[in-house]
Amino acid sequence: QQDDAPPHYAVIVRQFLTDTVPNRWIGRHGEIEWPSRSPDLPPLDYFLWGYVKNNVYATKPANLAD
């Protein structure tokens, strides 16, 4: 679920999400429409953050540039 913050709504971010987790991300003009700041529990708590964390920490950087 995106919160309408400009960095979260950028085309490049939406394209990354579409390419990385097709048919799984939820947000404004996303694959699955969901109103921002919805009172419901955010679906991302169930999938995306664990997925992102696993991918971020999958490989350790070899140098500062990585």
N, C-alpha and C positions, 0 to 999 in steps of 0.2 A: 504494500500500500504506500503510495507516494503522498507526501504532505503538502504538495504544491510549492515547496521551496524551489526557487529558480534552479539551483544545481541538481535537484532531484527530477526536474521536469525537462531538462535539456534534451534535445533530439538525440545527441550522442549517448546519453544515459539510457534513454528509452530503446535505442537501437541495440545497445550492449545487452540490455535485459532480454530483448526479443531474441537475439542471437544466442545468448547464454542459457536462458531458461525459457524456451518457447512454451507458450500456453500455460505458464505458471505464475507470471508476475501480474500484480493487480495494481491499478492506478488510473489516474485521469488520462484518457485516450490510450490506455494500455490494452493488452491482450484481453484482460477481464476488467470491465469498468467497475470502479468502486469509489464512492465519494470520499474525498479527503476529510480527515478529522472525524471519521465515523465513530459513533459511540461503541460499536462492536469491537471485540478483541481483534487486533490486527492479524490477518492471516500470515503475514511475514514472520511472526513469532514462531510459527509452526514449521516453516521450511527454510525461507531464504537466508536468515542470519546464520544458521548452522552451516548451510551450503557455502555461503560466502566465506565464513571463517575457515572452513576446511580447505577451500581453495587458496586463500591468502597464506595460510601457514603450511601448505603442502610441501613447498620447496623453500629452503632457506636461501636468502640472497648471498651471492658469492663475493660481492663487493658493494661499495657505496652506491654505485650507479644502478644496481639492480633494485 
